[in-house]
Amino acid sequence: MDPVTDSLNEVHRRLRGLRDGKVADYIPQLATADPDDFGIALVSMAGHTYRAGRTDRPFSIQSVSKPFVYALALGDLGPEEVLRRVDVEPSGNPFNAISLEPGTGRPANPMINAGAIATTAMVRADGPAERFRRILDCLSAFAGRVLDVDEEVYASEAATGDRNRALAYLMHSAGSLGADPEETADTYFRQCSVRVTAVDLAVMAATLANGGRNPVTGVQVVPEPHVVRTLSVMATCGMYDGAGAWLLNVGLPAKSGVSGGLIAASPARFGVAVHSPPLDGAGNPVRAVAALGMMSERFGLHIMHGP
Ligand code: GLN
């Protein structure tokens, strides 16, 4: 076996018995996830995929979609207009917090729900159907294959997503949403319900690490400067109120989601993804945080490391 797969297998072996954390249940369909699912996938800049554990198990992308849709919006509206509408400051608050600037209603950053909903509204389209199609096409180009929606998760999320609808209405009332709040929340629910595997997420992360060019398909999905902005926001805000400890301990731009997915990008080196449903108090997957901590220490992945 090759040394990368050996290392991934070792991390997997050491962490699969970890029983901390709790599977998210505020979206009822997510509560059906198997807490023992645990997969690690890594994609190199040469487009090679390495895996350990269950890496082909499909799950909904949830908040891991946020950086990719942010990169899409940067291309549609340009960085200045996007910044005018969503700030880039870590909120220090949970992912579903009402982090809106007093007066303007501008969300703190695009990695929390408020900012992500505002970002979804920024994707240029003639109507909600086209907006979602463009989001799905973008996520698919990052993954290098045609993705689809988990309709059960979508239905479950739409039935229970009043807090996200409320965020959309609050921004709308402050004049900071720029689209219909019901339609925007619905598009955001669909975006969160897009079905992926750990391998898909690793290819998506590797595309960010590779300056926006998918290392498997060779397609330039988004321009490089937009990737630099996206990775910067991931580094400061990608792990919600766990972002500071994450940057200290792991030192890679990353994004987590409530279904247990996590991506991290090591620029010009590789993209990595972990899938493991049980979450810590900040909503980050416990085994994934531990796995990346182990890998970072062992291979010197921290971006602040000297040569
Ligand atoms: N769809 C989820 C929500 O809006 C996404 C949150 C997450 O993954 N942290 O509540």
py3Dmol code that shows the C-alpha trace and the ligand (Angstrom):
import py3Dmol

protein = """\
ATOM      1  CA  MET A   1       0.000   0.000   0.000  1.00  0.00           C
ATOM      2  CA  ASP A   2       1.214   3.572  -0.665  1.00  0.00           C
ATOM      3  CA  PRO A   3       2.389   5.719   2.296  1.00  0.00           C
ATOM      4  CA  VAL A   4      -0.487   8.249   2.030  1.00  0.00           C
ATOM      5  CA  THR A   5      -3.137   5.517   2.257  1.00  0.00           C
ATOM      6  CA  ASP A   6      -1.143   3.953   5.108  1.00  0.00           C
ATOM      7  CA  SER A   7      -1.253   7.222   7.046  1.00  0.00           C
ATOM      8  CA  LEU A   8      -4.961   7.783   6.396  1.00  0.00           C
ATOM      9  CA  ASN A   9      -5.682   4.214   7.534  1.00  0.00           C
ATOM     10  CA  GLU A  10      -3.692   4.770  10.692  1.00  0.00           C
ATOM     11  CA  VAL A  11      -5.567   7.982  11.553  1.00  0.00           C
ATOM     12  CA  HIS A  12      -8.832   6.170  10.811  1.00  0.00           C
ATOM     13  CA  ARG A  13      -7.869   3.206  12.995  1.00  0.00           C
ATOM     14  CA  ARG A  14      -6.904   5.433  15.910  1.00  0.00           C
ATOM     15  CA  LEU A  15     -10.124   7.479  15.806  1.00  0.00           C
ATOM     16  CA  ARG A  16     -12.885   5.108  14.767  1.00  0.00           C
ATOM     17  CA  GLY A  17     -13.511   4.118  18.417  1.00  0.00           C
ATOM     18  CA  LEU A  18     -13.975   7.760  19.477  1.00  0.00           C
ATOM     19  CA  ARG A  19     -17.545   8.012  20.751  1.00  0.00           C
ATOM     20  CA  ASP A  20     -17.785  11.735  21.630  1.00  0.00           C
ATOM     21  CA  GLY A  21     -20.308  14.111  20.067  1.00  0.00           C
ATOM     22  CA  LYS A  22     -23.905  13.840  18.952  1.00  0.00           C
ATOM     23  CA  VAL A  23     -25.556  13.447  15.544  1.00  0.00           C
ATOM     24  CA  ALA A  24     -27.552  16.602  14.613  1.00  0.00           C
ATOM     25  CA  ASP A  25     -31.296  16.139  15.040  1.00  0.00           C
ATOM     26  CA  TYR A  26     -32.753  19.641  14.599  1.00  0.00           C
ATOM     27  CA  ILE A  27     -33.223  18.664  10.948  1.00  0.00           C
ATOM     28  CA  PRO A  28     -35.106  15.374  11.599  1.00  0.00           C
ATOM     29  CA  GLN A  29     -33.763  13.527   8.546  1.00  0.00           C
ATOM     30  CA  LEU A  30     -30.157  14.111   9.701  1.00  0.00           C
ATOM     31  CA  ALA A  31     -30.898  12.176  12.917  1.00  0.00           C
ATOM     32  CA  THR A  32     -31.124   8.971  10.833  1.00  0.00           C
ATOM     33  CA  ALA A  33     -27.351   9.111  10.096  1.00  0.00           C
ATOM     34  CA  ASP A  34     -25.167   6.232  11.318  1.00  0.00           C
ATOM     35  CA  PRO A  35     -22.811   7.611  14.010  1.00  0.00           C
ATOM     36  CA  ASP A  36     -20.247   4.957  13.056  1.00  0.00           C
ATOM     37  CA  ASP A  37     -19.897   6.228   9.474  1.00  0.00           C
ATOM     38  CA  PHE A  38     -16.342   7.457   9.218  1.00  0.00           C
ATOM     39  CA  GLY A  39     -14.417   8.089   6.015  1.00  0.00           C
ATOM     40  CA  ILE A  40     -11.328  10.097   5.105  1.00  0.00           C
ATOM     41  CA  ALA A  41     -10.454  11.036   1.500  1.00  0.00           C
ATOM     42  CA  LEU A  42      -7.524  13.028   0.176  1.00  0.00           C
ATOM     43  CA  VAL A  43      -6.997  14.289  -3.385  1.00  0.00           C
ATOM     44  CA  SER A  44      -3.562  15.445  -4.534  1.00  0.00           C
ATOM     45  CA  MET A  45      -2.755  18.202  -7.008  1.00  0.00           C
ATOM     46  CA  ALA A  46      -2.019  15.410  -9.509  1.00  0.00           C
ATOM     47  CA  GLY A  47      -5.657  14.306  -9.130  1.00  0.00           C
ATOM     48  CA  HIS A  48      -4.907  11.056  -7.234  1.00  0.00           C
ATOM     49  CA  THR A  49      -7.508   9.981  -4.676  1.00  0.00           C
ATOM     50  CA  TYR A  50      -6.502   8.252  -1.433  1.00  0.00           C
ATOM     51  CA  ARG A  51      -9.099   6.899   0.995  1.00  0.00           C
ATOM     52  CA  ALA A  52      -9.654   5.229   4.344  1.00  0.00           C
ATOM     53  CA  GLY A  53     -12.907   3.906   5.839  1.00  0.00           C
ATOM     54  CA  ARG A  54     -16.379   4.559   4.366  1.00  0.00           C
ATOM     55  CA  THR A  55     -15.748   7.206   1.718  1.00  0.00           C
ATOM     56  CA  ASP A  56     -18.563   6.311  -0.715  1.00  0.00           C
ATOM     57  CA  ARG A  57     -21.462   6.812   1.734  1.00  0.00           C
ATOM     58  CA  PRO A  58     -23.700   9.662   0.418  1.00  0.00           C
ATOM     59  CA  PHE A  59     -24.755  12.477   2.757  1.00  0.00           C
ATOM     60  CA  SER A  60     -26.061  16.043   2.369  1.00  0.00           C
ATOM     61  CA  ILE A  61     -23.392  18.709   1.926  1.00  0.00           C
ATOM     62  CA  GLN A  62     -24.990  21.223   4.356  1.00  0.00           C
ATOM     63  CA  SER A  63     -22.701  24.121   5.300  1.00  0.00           C
ATOM     64  CA  VAL A  64     -19.749  22.733   3.354  1.00  0.00           C
ATOM     65  CA  SER A  65     -21.583  24.224   0.329  1.00  0.00           C
ATOM     66  CA  LYS A  66     -21.073  27.765   1.678  1.00  0.00           C
ATOM     67  CA  PRO A  67     -17.505  28.510   0.489  1.00  0.00           C
ATOM     68  CA  PHE A  68     -18.245  27.214  -3.024  1.00  0.00           C
ATOM     69  CA  VAL A  69     -21.359  29.346  -3.431  1.00  0.00           C
ATOM     70  CA  TYR A  70     -19.379  32.298  -2.040  1.00  0.00           C
ATOM     71  CA  ALA A  71     -16.767  31.769  -4.789  1.00  0.00           C
ATOM     72  CA  LEU A  72     -19.601  31.666  -7.355  1.00  0.00           C
ATOM     73  CA  ALA A  73     -21.083  34.943  -6.045  1.00  0.00           C
ATOM     74  CA  LEU A  74     -17.642  36.609  -6.168  1.00  0.00           C
ATOM     75  CA  GLY A  75     -17.565  35.820  -9.875  1.00  0.00           C
ATOM     76  CA  ASP A  76     -21.117  37.054 -10.439  1.00  0.00           C
ATOM     77  CA  LEU A  77     -21.006  40.374  -8.576  1.00  0.00           C
ATOM     78  CA  GLY A  78     -17.289  41.040  -8.091  1.00  0.00           C
ATOM     79  CA  PRO A  79     -15.466  41.117  -4.720  1.00  0.00           C
ATOM     80  CA  GLU A  80     -16.382  44.708  -3.825  1.00  0.00           C
ATOM     81  CA  GLU A  81     -20.130  44.313  -4.208  1.00  0.00           C
ATOM     82  CA  VAL A  82     -20.042  40.982  -2.376  1.00  0.00           C
ATOM     83  CA  LEU A  83     -18.123  42.594   0.511  1.00  0.00           C
ATOM     84  CA  ARG A  84     -20.642  45.441   0.606  1.00  0.00           C
ATOM     85  CA  ARG A  85     -23.369  42.856   1.171  1.00  0.00           C
ATOM     86  CA  VAL A  86     -21.621  40.266   3.393  1.00  0.00           C
ATOM     87  CA  ASP A  87     -18.723  41.112   5.737  1.00  0.00           C
ATOM     88  CA  VAL A  88     -15.674  38.869   6.337  1.00  0.00           C
ATOM     89  CA  GLU A  89     -15.348  39.093  10.131  1.00  0.00           C
ATOM     90  CA  PRO A  90     -15.501  36.024  12.395  1.00  0.00           C
ATOM     91  CA  SER A  91     -18.667  36.382  14.459  1.00  0.00           C
ATOM     92  CA  GLY A  92     -17.588  34.245  17.422  1.00  0.00           C
ATOM     93  CA  ASN A  93     -21.216  33.134  17.442  1.00  0.00           C
ATOM     94  CA  PRO A  94     -22.860  29.792  16.608  1.00  0.00           C
ATOM     95  CA  PHE A  95     -23.644  29.008  12.949  1.00  0.00           C
ATOM     96  CA  ASN A  96     -27.335  29.894  13.251  1.00  0.00           C
ATOM     97  CA  ALA A  97     -26.842  33.160  15.184  1.00  0.00           C
ATOM     98  CA  ILE A  98     -28.522  36.422  14.232  1.00  0.00           C
ATOM     99  CA  SER A  99     -25.162  38.057  13.418  1.00  0.00           C
ATOM    100  CA  LEU A 100     -26.333  41.094  11.487  1.00  0.00           C
ATOM    101  CA  GLU A 101     -24.730  44.548  11.533  1.00  0.00           C
ATOM    102  CA  PRO A 102     -27.037  46.985  13.338  1.00  0.00           C
ATOM    103  CA  GLY A 103     -28.687  49.352  10.891  1.00  0.00           C
ATOM    104  CA  THR A 104     -27.535  47.781   7.618  1.00  0.00           C
ATOM    105  CA  GLY A 105     -28.477  44.143   8.347  1.00  0.00           C
ATOM    106  CA  ARG A 106     -25.183  43.010   6.763  1.00  0.00           C
ATOM    107  CA  PRO A 107     -24.208  39.503   7.972  1.00  0.00           C
ATOM    108  CA  ALA A 108     -20.826  39.033   9.698  1.00  0.00           C
ATOM    109  CA  ASN A 109     -19.426  36.513   7.217  1.00  0.00           C
ATOM    110  CA  PRO A 110     -20.541  34.055   4.502  1.00  0.00           C
ATOM    111  CA  MET A 111     -19.797  30.889   6.547  1.00  0.00           C
ATOM    112  CA  ILE A 112     -22.600  31.359   9.093  1.00  0.00           C
ATOM    113  CA  ASN A 113     -26.195  30.783   7.991  1.00  0.00           C
ATOM    114  CA  ALA A 114     -27.168  34.480   7.711  1.00  0.00           C
ATOM    115  CA  GLY A 115     -24.206  35.245   5.457  1.00  0.00           C
ATOM    116  CA  ALA A 116     -24.697  32.071   3.446  1.00  0.00           C
ATOM    117  CA  ILE A 117     -28.369  32.881   2.818  1.00  0.00           C
ATOM    118  CA  ALA A 118     -27.359  36.383   1.662  1.00  0.00           C
ATOM    119  CA  THR A 119     -24.718  34.786  -0.580  1.00  0.00           C
ATOM    120  CA  THR A 120     -27.243  32.395  -2.127  1.00  0.00           C
ATOM    121  CA  ALA A 121     -29.390  35.441  -2.977  1.00  0.00           C
ATOM    122  CA  MET A 122     -26.418  37.000  -4.795  1.00  0.00           C
ATOM    123  CA  VAL A 123     -26.077  34.228  -7.386  1.00  0.00           C
ATOM    124  CA  ARG A 124     -27.158  35.841 -10.627  1.00  0.00           C
ATOM    125  CA  ALA A 125     -30.298  34.310 -12.189  1.00  0.00           C
ATOM    126  CA  ASP A 126     -33.665  35.160 -13.724  1.00  0.00           C
ATOM    127  CA  GLY A 127     -35.528  33.290 -10.998  1.00  0.00           C
ATOM    128  CA  PRO A 128     -35.128  30.698  -8.223  1.00  0.00           C
ATOM    129  CA  ALA A 129     -35.059  27.669 -10.569  1.00  0.00           C
ATOM    130  CA  GLU A 130     -32.175  29.087 -12.585  1.00  0.00           C
ATOM    131  CA  ARG A 131     -30.413  30.241  -9.400  1.00  0.00           C
ATOM    132  CA  PHE A 132     -30.457  26.733  -7.963  1.00  0.00           C
ATOM    133  CA  ARG A 133     -29.410  25.222 -11.293  1.00  0.00           C
ATOM    134  CA  ARG A 134     -26.363  27.494 -11.361  1.00  0.00           C
ATOM    135  CA  ILE A 135     -25.492  26.565  -7.756  1.00  0.00           C
ATOM    136  CA  LEU A 136     -25.825  22.840  -8.529  1.00  0.00           C
ATOM    137  CA  ASP A 137     -23.741  23.222 -11.711  1.00  0.00           C
ATOM    138  CA  CYS A 138     -21.049  25.029  -9.722  1.00  0.00           C
ATOM    139  CA  LEU A 139     -20.935  22.414  -6.927  1.00  0.00           C
ATOM    140  CA  SER A 140     -20.850  19.678  -9.609  1.00  0.00           C
ATOM    141  CA  ALA A 141     -17.936  21.341 -11.419  1.00  0.00           C
ATOM    142  CA  PHE A 142     -16.024  21.526  -8.120  1.00  0.00           C
ATOM    143  CA  ALA A 143     -16.759  17.816  -7.518  1.00  0.00           C
ATOM    144  CA  GLY A 144     -16.033  16.789 -11.109  1.00  0.00           C
ATOM    145  CA  ARG A 145     -19.302  14.895 -11.502  1.00  0.00           C
ATOM    146  CA  VAL A 146     -23.027  15.677 -11.733  1.00  0.00           C
ATOM    147  CA  LEU A 147     -24.445  15.962  -8.198  1.00  0.00           C
ATOM    148  CA  ASP A 148     -28.118  15.740  -7.195  1.00  0.00           C
ATOM    149  CA  VAL A 149     -30.396  16.658  -4.277  1.00  0.00           C
ATOM    150  CA  ASP A 150     -31.338  14.362  -1.394  1.00  0.00           C
ATOM    151  CA  GLU A 151     -35.075  15.082  -1.592  1.00  0.00           C
ATOM    152  CA  GLU A 152     -35.770  13.643   1.891  1.00  0.00           C
ATOM    153  CA  VAL A 153     -33.255  15.954   3.523  1.00  0.00           C
ATOM    154  CA  TYR A 154     -34.620  18.874   1.496  1.00  0.00           C
ATOM    155  CA  ALA A 155     -38.203  18.145   2.604  1.00  0.00           C
ATOM    156  CA  SER A 156     -37.100  17.741   6.228  1.00  0.00           C
ATOM    157  CA  GLU A 157     -35.108  20.961   6.154  1.00  0.00           C
ATOM    158  CA  ALA A 158     -37.887  22.929   4.445  1.00  0.00           C
ATOM    159  CA  ALA A 159     -40.388  21.660   7.043  1.00  0.00           C
ATOM    160  CA  THR A 160     -38.272  22.765  10.013  1.00  0.00           C
ATOM    161  CA  GLY A 161     -36.210  25.704   8.686  1.00  0.00           C
ATOM    162  CA  ASP A 162     -38.084  28.565  10.341  1.00  0.00           C
ATOM    163  CA  ARG A 163     -34.963  30.002  11.918  1.00  0.00           C
ATOM    164  CA  ASN A 164     -33.309  30.293   8.501  1.00  0.00           C
ATOM    165  CA  ARG A 165     -36.519  31.790   7.047  1.00  0.00           C
ATOM    166  CA  ALA A 166     -36.505  34.275   9.925  1.00  0.00           C
ATOM    167  CA  LEU A 167     -32.908  35.249   9.080  1.00  0.00           C
ATOM    168  CA  ALA A 168     -33.911  35.792   5.441  1.00  0.00           C
ATOM    169  CA  TYR A 169     -36.863  37.976   6.514  1.00  0.00           C
ATOM    170  CA  LEU A 170     -34.706  39.986   8.943  1.00  0.00           C
ATOM    171  CA  MET A 171     -32.195  40.745   6.187  1.00  0.00           C
ATOM    172  CA  HIS A 172     -35.017  41.524   3.771  1.00  0.00           C
ATOM    173  CA  SER A 173     -36.556  43.987   6.206  1.00  0.00           C
ATOM    174  CA  ALA A 174     -33.171  45.704   6.637  1.00  0.00           C
ATOM    175  CA  GLY A 175     -32.858  45.897   2.842  1.00  0.00           C
ATOM    176  CA  SER A 176     -29.742  43.679   2.769  1.00  0.00           C
ATOM    177  CA  LEU A 177     -31.083  40.527   1.072  1.00  0.00           C
ATOM    178  CA  GLY A 178     -31.840  41.739  -2.448  1.00  0.00           C
ATOM    179  CA  ALA A 179     -34.207  38.853  -3.275  1.00  0.00           C
ATOM    180  CA  ASP A 180     -37.462  37.284  -2.141  1.00  0.00           C
ATOM    181  CA  PRO A 181     -36.926  35.840   1.385  1.00  0.00           C
ATOM    182  CA  GLU A 182     -39.109  32.709   0.940  1.00  0.00           C
ATOM    183  CA  GLU A 183     -37.547  31.836  -2.411  1.00  0.00           C
ATOM    184  CA  THR A 184     -34.039  32.492  -1.105  1.00  0.00           C
ATOM    185  CA  ALA A 185     -34.549  30.287   1.982  1.00  0.00           C
ATOM    186  CA  ASP A 186     -35.923  27.531  -0.269  1.00  0.00           C
ATOM    187  CA  THR A 187     -32.904  27.743  -2.610  1.00  0.00           C
ATOM    188  CA  TYR A 188     -30.606  27.660   0.439  1.00  0.00           C
ATOM    189  CA  PHE A 189     -32.383  24.511   1.753  1.00  0.00           C
ATOM    190  CA  ARG A 190     -31.858  22.835  -1.630  1.00  0.00           C
ATOM    191  CA  GLN A 191     -28.221  23.914  -1.684  1.00  0.00           C
ATOM    192  CA  CYS A 192     -27.671  22.341   1.772  1.00  0.00           C
ATOM    193  CA  SER A 193     -29.374  19.115   0.590  1.00  0.00           C
ATOM    194  CA  VAL A 194     -27.051  18.433  -2.338  1.00  0.00           C
ATOM    195  CA  ARG A 195     -25.791  14.869  -2.011  1.00  0.00           C
ATOM    196  CA  VAL A 196     -22.042  14.183  -1.857  1.00  0.00           C
ATOM    197  CA  THR A 197     -19.538  11.588  -0.652  1.00  0.00           C
ATOM    198  CA  ALA A 198     -16.267  12.160   1.222  1.00  0.00           C
ATOM    199  CA  VAL A 199     -14.458  11.609  -2.088  1.00  0.00           C
ATOM    200  CA  ASP A 200     -16.577  14.334  -3.767  1.00  0.00           C
ATOM    201  CA  LEU A 201     -15.752  16.753  -0.957  1.00  0.00           C
ATOM    202  CA  ALA A 202     -12.040  15.910  -1.189  1.00  0.00           C
ATOM    203  CA  VAL A 203     -12.071  16.722  -4.929  1.00  0.00           C
ATOM    204  CA  MET A 204     -13.905  19.980  -4.150  1.00  0.00           C
ATOM    205  CA  ALA A 205     -11.335  20.889  -1.470  1.00  0.00           C
ATOM    206  CA  ALA A 206      -8.485  19.942  -3.810  1.00  0.00           C
ATOM    207  CA  THR A 207      -9.943  22.286  -6.435  1.00  0.00           C
ATOM    208  CA  LEU A 208      -9.693  25.136  -3.906  1.00  0.00           C
ATOM    209  CA  ALA A 209      -6.143  24.051  -2.967  1.00  0.00           C
ATOM    210  CA  ASN A 210      -5.283  24.045  -6.689  1.00  0.00           C
ATOM    211  CA  GLY A 211      -6.255  27.688  -7.316  1.00  0.00           C
ATOM    212  CA  GLY A 212      -9.729  26.845  -8.625  1.00  0.00           C
ATOM    213  CA  ARG A 213      -8.679  24.236 -11.203  1.00  0.00           C
ATOM    214  CA  ASN A 214     -10.209  20.802 -10.580  1.00  0.00           C
ATOM    215  CA  PRO A 215      -7.159  18.488 -10.425  1.00  0.00           C
ATOM    216  CA  VAL A 216      -9.196  15.509 -11.667  1.00  0.00           C
ATOM    217  CA  THR A 217     -11.069  17.076 -14.622  1.00  0.00           C
ATOM    218  CA  GLY A 218      -8.626  19.917 -15.389  1.00  0.00           C
ATOM    219  CA  VAL A 219     -11.515  22.434 -15.503  1.00  0.00           C
ATOM    220  CA  GLN A 220     -10.896  25.944 -14.096  1.00  0.00           C
ATOM    221  CA  VAL A 221     -14.083  26.235 -12.038  1.00  0.00           C
ATOM    222  CA  VAL A 222     -13.596  29.746 -10.586  1.00  0.00           C
ATOM    223  CA  PRO A 223     -10.809  32.327 -11.003  1.00  0.00           C
ATOM    224  CA  GLU A 224      -7.790  32.033  -8.689  1.00  0.00           C
ATOM    225  CA  PRO A 225      -8.214  35.432  -6.923  1.00  0.00           C
ATOM    226  CA  HIS A 226     -11.711  34.388  -5.835  1.00  0.00           C
ATOM    227  CA  VAL A 227     -10.289  31.166  -4.403  1.00  0.00           C
ATOM    228  CA  VAL A 228      -7.756  33.153  -2.352  1.00  0.00           C
ATOM    229  CA  ARG A 229     -10.608  35.220  -0.883  1.00  0.00           C
ATOM    230  CA  THR A 230     -12.685  32.121  -0.215  1.00  0.00           C
ATOM    231  CA  LEU A 231      -9.832  30.258   1.519  1.00  0.00           C
ATOM    232  CA  SER A 232      -9.092  33.344   3.637  1.00  0.00           C
ATOM    233  CA  VAL A 233     -12.678  33.505   4.873  1.00  0.00           C
ATOM    234  CA  MET A 234     -12.612  29.755   5.525  1.00  0.00           C
ATOM    235  CA  ALA A 235      -9.436  30.173   7.622  1.00  0.00           C
ATOM    236  CA  THR A 236     -11.018  32.799   9.891  1.00  0.00           C
ATOM    237  CA  CYS A 237     -14.698  31.780   9.892  1.00  0.00           C
ATOM    238  CA  GLY A 238     -15.056  28.228   8.527  1.00  0.00           C
ATOM    239  CA  MET A 239     -15.345  26.479  11.895  1.00  0.00           C
ATOM    240  CA  TYR A 240     -17.861  28.900  13.482  1.00  0.00           C
ATOM    241  CA  ASP A 241     -17.116  29.619  17.138  1.00  0.00           C
ATOM    242  CA  GLY A 242     -14.439  26.890  17.002  1.00  0.00           C
ATOM    243  CA  ALA A 243     -12.485  28.837  14.330  1.00  0.00           C
ATOM    244  CA  GLY A 244      -9.774  30.247  16.612  1.00  0.00           C
ATOM    245  CA  ALA A 245      -8.852  26.917  18.206  1.00  0.00           C
ATOM    246  CA  TRP A 246      -8.975  25.257  14.792  1.00  0.00           C
ATOM    247  CA  LEU A 247      -6.525  27.720  13.226  1.00  0.00           C
ATOM    248  CA  LEU A 248      -4.237  27.338  16.224  1.00  0.00           C
ATOM    249  CA  ASN A 249      -4.283  23.537  16.305  1.00  0.00           C
ATOM    250  CA  VAL A 250      -4.704  22.564  12.650  1.00  0.00           C
ATOM    251  CA  GLY A 251      -3.793  25.703  10.720  1.00  0.00           C
ATOM    252  CA  LEU A 252      -5.635  25.028   7.445  1.00  0.00           C
ATOM    253  CA  PRO A 253      -8.601  26.766   5.811  1.00  0.00           C
ATOM    254  CA  ALA A 254     -11.589  24.500   6.432  1.00  0.00           C
ATOM    255  CA  LYS A 255     -15.363  24.210   6.440  1.00  0.00           C
ATOM    256  CA  SER A 256     -17.640  21.916   8.409  1.00  0.00           C
ATOM    257  CA  GLY A 257     -21.313  20.988   8.086  1.00  0.00           C
ATOM    258  CA  VAL A 258     -24.007  19.577  10.391  1.00  0.00           C
ATOM    259  CA  SER A 259     -24.287  16.271   8.520  1.00  0.00           C
ATOM    260  CA  GLY A 260     -20.699  15.522   9.589  1.00  0.00           C
ATOM    261  CA  GLY A 261     -18.749  16.592   6.512  1.00  0.00           C
ATOM    262  CA  LEU A 262     -15.566  18.622   6.795  1.00  0.00           C
ATOM    263  CA  ILE A 263     -13.131  19.871   4.164  1.00  0.00           C
ATOM    264  CA  ALA A 264      -9.652  21.319   4.594  1.00  0.00           C
ATOM    265  CA  ALA A 265      -7.362  22.658   1.887  1.00  0.00           C
ATOM    266  CA  SER A 266      -3.583  22.656   2.000  1.00  0.00           C
ATOM    267  CA  PRO A 267      -2.814  25.215  -0.734  1.00  0.00           C
ATOM    268  CA  ALA A 268      -0.788  23.781  -3.651  1.00  0.00           C
ATOM    269  CA  ARG A 269      -0.621  20.401  -1.842  1.00  0.00           C
ATOM    270  CA  PHE A 270      -3.969  18.641  -1.457  1.00  0.00           C
ATOM    271  CA  GLY A 271      -7.609  18.743  -0.437  1.00  0.00           C
ATOM    272  CA  VAL A 272      -8.906  16.486   2.310  1.00  0.00           C
ATOM    273  CA  ALA A 273     -12.414  15.603   3.462  1.00  0.00           C
ATOM    274  CA  VAL A 274     -13.747  13.659   6.423  1.00  0.00           C
ATOM    275  CA  HIS A 275     -17.269  12.353   6.958  1.00  0.00           C
ATOM    276  CA  SER A 276     -18.349  11.457  10.500  1.00  0.00           C
ATOM    277  CA  PRO A 277     -21.805  12.537  11.764  1.00  0.00           C
ATOM    278  CA  PRO A 278     -21.334  13.078  15.558  1.00  0.00           C
ATOM    279  CA  LEU A 279     -20.754  16.799  16.263  1.00  0.00           C
ATOM    280  CA  ASP A 280     -19.155  18.782  19.083  1.00  0.00           C
ATOM    281  CA  GLY A 281     -20.815  21.757  20.803  1.00  0.00           C
ATOM    282  CA  ALA A 282     -19.847  24.157  17.995  1.00  0.00           C
ATOM    283  CA  GLY A 283     -21.429  21.878  15.363  1.00  0.00           C
ATOM    284  CA  ASN A 284     -18.115  20.550  14.056  1.00  0.00           C
ATOM    285  CA  PRO A 285     -17.627  16.778  13.477  1.00  0.00           C
ATOM    286  CA  VAL A 286     -15.600  15.373  16.389  1.00  0.00           C
ATOM    287  CA  ARG A 287     -13.637  12.663  14.552  1.00  0.00           C
ATOM    288  CA  ALA A 288     -12.891  15.038  11.658  1.00  0.00           C
ATOM    289  CA  VAL A 289     -11.454  17.713  13.971  1.00  0.00           C
ATOM    290  CA  ALA A 290      -9.332  15.062  15.712  1.00  0.00           C
ATOM    291  CA  ALA A 291      -8.213  13.541  12.385  1.00  0.00           C
ATOM    292  CA  LEU A 292      -7.074  16.857  10.934  1.00  0.00           C
ATOM    293  CA  GLY A 293      -5.301  17.744  14.199  1.00  0.00           C
ATOM    294  CA  MET A 294      -3.374  14.473  14.000  1.00  0.00           C
ATOM    295  CA  MET A 295      -2.535  14.887  10.315  1.00  0.00           C
ATOM    296  CA  SER A 296      -1.460  18.509  10.743  1.00  0.00           C
ATOM    297  CA  GLU A 297       0.925  17.705  13.568  1.00  0.00           C
ATOM    298  CA  ARG A 298       2.352  14.623  11.943  1.00  0.00           C
ATOM    299  CA  PHE A 299       2.935  16.156   8.483  1.00  0.00           C
ATOM    300  CA  GLY A 300       3.605  19.787   9.442  1.00  0.00           C
ATOM    301  CA  LEU A 301       0.550  21.102   7.558  1.00  0.00           C
ATOM    302  CA  HIS A 302       0.051  24.330   9.531  1.00  0.00           C
ATOM    303  CA  ILE A 303       0.089  27.262   7.065  1.00  0.00           C
ATOM    304  CA  MET A 304       2.156  29.355   9.497  1.00  0.00           C
ATOM    305  CA  HIS A 305       5.021  26.825   9.507  1.00  0.00           C
ATOM    306  CA  GLY A 306       8.359  28.070   8.223  1.00  0.00           C
ATOM    307  CA  PRO A 307      10.304  26.055   5.641  1.00  0.00           C
TER     308      PRO A 307
END
"""
ligand_1 = """\
10
LIG
N -28.793 23.479 6.532
C -28.177 23.746 7.802
C -28.861 24.908 8.459
O -29.094 25.870 7.810
C -26.735 24.036 7.591
C -26.019 24.375 8.873
C -24.682 23.695 8.998
O -24.307 22.786 8.277
N -23.953 24.120 10.003
O -29.199 24.891 9.621
"""
view = py3Dmol.view(width=600, height=400)
view.addModel(protein, "pdb")
view.setStyle({"model": 0}, {"cartoon": {"style": "trace"}})
view.addModel(ligand_1, "xyz")
view.setStyle({"model": 1}, {"stick": {}})
view.zoomTo()
view.show()
